[in-house]
Amino acid sequence: MKSLLNSANDLTRRQFAENVAKTCLGVSLMNGLAPRGYAAFEGSSKATQAATAKRVIYLYMSGGMTHLDTFGAVPGADTMGSTKTIKTSADGVQIGELLPETAKMMHRGAIINSLSSTQGAHAQGNYFQHTSYTMRGATRHPTMGAWLQKFQGKGNTDLPGSVIITGDSKHPGGGFFEAAFQPLLLNDPARGLQNSRMPGSLSEGDFNYRLGLSSQLDQGFQQSYNYKGVKAYAEVYKDAIKVMKSEDLDAFDLSKESPEMHEAYGQGNFAQGCLLARRLIEHGVRFVEVTLGGWDMHQDIDARLPEKCADLDKALGAMLTDLERRGLLDDTLVVLTSEFGRTPKINQNDGRDHYPKAFSSVLWGGGIAGGQVFGKTDKGIEVTENKVDVPDFNATIAYALGLPLDLVLYSSTKRPFTVTDKGKPITSLFG
């Protein structure tokens, strides 16, 4: 009976915390706000590399970006379909012709052409790419932004540790970590943080009175149920208030950018998300993810691909140029990835199907030695040199951030976890 009561009170507390976040911030926390366990550190790390990146902008191409038409292009191969290649700013490096602005910044990037995943379905592939772990029952694994905050704290204590700009409410988020490590979810970057300021009719004194009254009402509950979960949700409340009162709240306001800057990045959620990502990292948010969906092209790829690549190319090219001009690219790691590639063979519907066996991703800045291609395939079909598994790719990101790759954390179910499971970083990519 007691366990049932505790469970019920925990659920009530959880719902209350979620409502507080929605009311104060006008946004939703990830589903992972209700963690299924709390991590405990154990052991010491042998991976003590110095960080080459202070922050990450993670661009996720949802739906399975076609590698042969973008960054895994193979000049003259019969698997290329109608796509041609173009030269880039890096000697000897060519990419798909639909990415001309991005091509101008490949001297700062490294293409990984030998990625391989074990997951060929969207939900499973997305989860694996984000966490380095496959879906396992009720366990939710943390994503890189949560690991970064867990090990190194926030870059700006007044703002969220990580921000996810996406329409996907199933993002793994902070997994089994406490509520304080869950990312902030934004659906529309142009709207910023809605309802994040006090109403004009409410004075500072009235607001503080209400906070004090709320604290008194909570006091008995917190004393009776002195659990990590209860404390974690109380911290969510405090963080919401801190954000409301922070001068850095303007970081979420895209109206502060000039019309020329908006035009350079382009319109739409992805373009504006990239612009917001640049603003947020300038204000100390250390991990920002922006999603561009619509890559699941099982049919009519020739008709659909140009528009999708145009959306990516304009925003990505502008953001990389902007970061470089502001001196931020050197210690900002820009990641572009997807859950898998597309089949080298065009199907009967003039499209490409799911293909986890071999695909491409790219890293820019953050200590990466630019102008290189790592790994090879046989015309995009089979990996023939330097195969990179998904955990290896994520370990490379973690390595750039200086995270302890072999430090073991235990969940409440006593299961051991590391940042990227058994992934090994590609250290040769760093200059």
Buried (B, 14 or more C-beta within 10 A) or exposed (E): EEEEEBEEBBEEBBEBBBEBBBEBBBBBBBBBBBBBBBBEEEEEBEBEBEBBBBBBBBBBBBBBBBBBBBBBBBEEBEBBBEBBBBEBBBEEBBBBBBBBBBBBBBBBBBBBBBBBBEBBEBEBBBBBBBBBBBBEEEBBBBBBBBBBBBBBEBBBEBBBBBBBBBEBEEBBBBBBBBBBBBBBBBBEBBBBBEEBEBEEEEEEEEBEEEEEEEEEEBEEBBEEBEBEBBBBBBEBBEBBBEBBEBEBBEBBEBEEBEEEBBEBBBEBBBBBBBBBBBBBBBBBBBBBBBBBBBBBBBBEBBEBBBEBBBBBBBBBBBBBBBBBEEEBBBBBBBBBBBBBBBBBEBEEEBBBBBBBBBBBBBBBBBBBEBBBBBBBBBBBBBBEEBBBBBBBBBBBBBBBBBBBBBBBBBBBEEEEBBBBBEBBBBEEBBE
